[in-house]
Every structure is written in structure tokens, then in C-alpha cells.
């Protein structure tokens, strides 16, 4: 199984908004079938194309997500993550928090998160991604300009993608994406009201379509650690609940048209909070 995260080049020059009504892409590569006289097992490789957490953050921001202090993950907690999978999750969560702060004009907070991201990536042996002083200086100088900082975040995202591809780091890409996706969903549900359907709650619903692919990928790592297994079980629980919501189960057409009752949104929000807690605890 091969996982690619980001792949923003397909969106640059057109739009940074995720195609809200479309399902996540899944591509099964063609495999050459050996001659009949040979007995050989053919392996089918699945390639998952995941959106970038920068995309998701910009999508949420354009849908009304504003900065609220006290919700992001404490940078000081980075030293408590000891295993490789813990660091993968933390990298993703911190990356989302950094983007959240940067895209909302919180320069000092964004600098703190960039510093901790660099530390975690170095611990993972991926420090080369952020070892470019010119890039970091441009990041720092662009923090007061939403458009400029978005371009810098895209560039860093692309460099991370290149590192993942060049070093066969699909495990890093997927698990970090799960951490970043959960953090973004958590920020969304923590800073919105469920009383009425809003553009932001609509985007939260749309992002749930990614969950099926994430579970397929994460199933490869069951048994890796207690935290990983708990995260997978929480994701499965969320998937079952979401798919059984009548508005989803009876859905016809695009998910962008779906409106979920506030009571169900509250339960979904609680499950997202639980998942995030398991990831960053």
C-alpha cells in the first residue's frame, strides 16, 4: 500500500478548496499478470491520495473557522511523545496547529509551533525538510500576510511530500495525516455551535468522507502500540456512527447537500474530541 499526502501541485493556480462534493480518490495500480505456466501470487498496490492539512485548514478558515485561544496542543508536550508512532501523530497535530495560527494571523504562536515541528521532525530523522534557513526566514517574514504565508505553507507541504516519496515514508505520511486531520476536525467542532447548520458544520461533515480511506491505511498498523490500536478503534466507532446517521445512510446525491440534526452533530463532535484526546494524550 502506498500513501501520498498533499499533492497540492494539482490545485495550485486554480483553487485551494477541496472539491466538496467528491469522494476521496482511490487508485488501484495495474499489475502485470505473469504467464499462466508460472505459479506466482500477484500483489495489488493501493495508492491513497490524501488532501493536505493546509488545504483542510484553509477550507475551514474560509468557512468561518476563526482563531480561539486555548484549544491547540501545548508545544511543551512534545517531549512526552517517545515512540515513533506518537511522534508521527504529534507531528501532524502540531502541523495543523501551526497552520491554524499562521492562517489566522497569530504570528508568535505560529513561530512556536514551527519550532516544535522542526524538533519533532529531527527526532524522526526527517529534519532535512525544515533545515533550510532561507525557507524558515521567508516563513517568518510572511506571517503577517495571509496570502504570502499560505504560499509558504504550500511550499513546505510540497517539500514534505517530496521527502516522503524519496524516502518511502508512507507510514509517516499516513499516521501524521491522521494526527493532523483529527486536530483540524477537533478545532472545527470545538469552536462552532451545533444549534443551527452552518457552513463550517457542513465542511466538517464533508471531511468525514476521508475516514474510510484512513481506516484502510491504518489497519496495516494494528498491533503496533496501544495508542495506535485505541486510535483505530475510535476511528471505527466514529465511522459506524456517522454511516448510521439517517441523513447519511439515506443520502442521495452530494454530501455537500447533507444537513445533520444538531443532536447527531453533538454526538459526532464528542467522538471527534475522543479521537483527538487518544492521539495527543
PyMOL commands that set and color helices and strands:
alter all, ss='L'
color gray80, all
select helices_A, chain A and resi 8-10+53-62+75-80+84-103+107-123+127-130+133-142+146-166+170-190+199-221+226-244+246-249+255-257+262-280
alter helices_A, ss='H'
color red, helices_A
select strands_A, chain A and resi 2-5+26-28+46-50
alter strands_A, ss='S'
color yellow, strands_A
deselect
rebuild
show_as cartoon
